[in-house]
Amino acid sequence: MAHIKSVPYRVSLRWLFYRLLQDGLYKTKEDYHDKWKGLSARMRKMSYGEWRPDTLSDDTSGIIHRVGFFEDRAHLEENPDAIANMINITFDPFCEMDRYTIIGFEARAMIEQFRYYTEGIDLLPFGGDAHIDFKWKIAKHLEDAHRWYGIPIQFLYFGDYDDKGQKILTAAMKDIQAWCEHPIDFKWCGLTFEQAGEFALPENPEKPGQFQWEALTDPQAKEIISGAMAAYGVDTKLIRRKIREGEKVTKEYRKLIRRALEN
């Protein structure tokens, strides 16, 4: 905890391990997986002492964009189109629905597929077992959603039909619900054994009787995703209408901004 408090930013699990390794509390790098990950997870889940689920940051890799677009103020003032295009107005369809829906899925390889078939809905790409920090943020997000909308919350989940896929959701459900003050209605929407049979999917050659989402054709995946949203009351017509309204108003405001800057 002294190491955590020694810096003005949130530290990652790996960063803290290397501090403890330097201190001699751990002896080899193998202790990271063999000892440290499990111990730190238990301390955060139990809120042991000063530990909390969000004490450490998620050290997921990816580009962190920090560089600005404009060279200086003169460049800014010479580009009214660029300034206007920064405006992007969206309208919230869940203000007119009877439940708030969020969608989670197992593999990050599925991101673009879900972007395309679930427009207007918040997405949670798990990418395997979810980090504690990620699950904590989901719980707090759902608390805020319930507080804002005042309606029930449902969590639609899609993943492989195998032991690992079920364990990922079960572990996530347990922690997210424990850290959220309001009930969450978790729904396993696919892949199911019945869906695998309906679409005659090939079994995972390494695990007979188990099936992977990636074995679905795109039309089959669309059918499962769209069918689940319809079955659980997601009004896709309302979502599309709200998107069109946002696009229309965005164009209007961009025109106003261009005129103001040009004058």
Summary of the structure (lengths in Angstrom):
residues: 263
radius of gyration: 22.7
end to end distance: 56.0
largest distance: 69.2
contacts: 705
relative contact order: 0.13
helix: 53%
strand: 11%
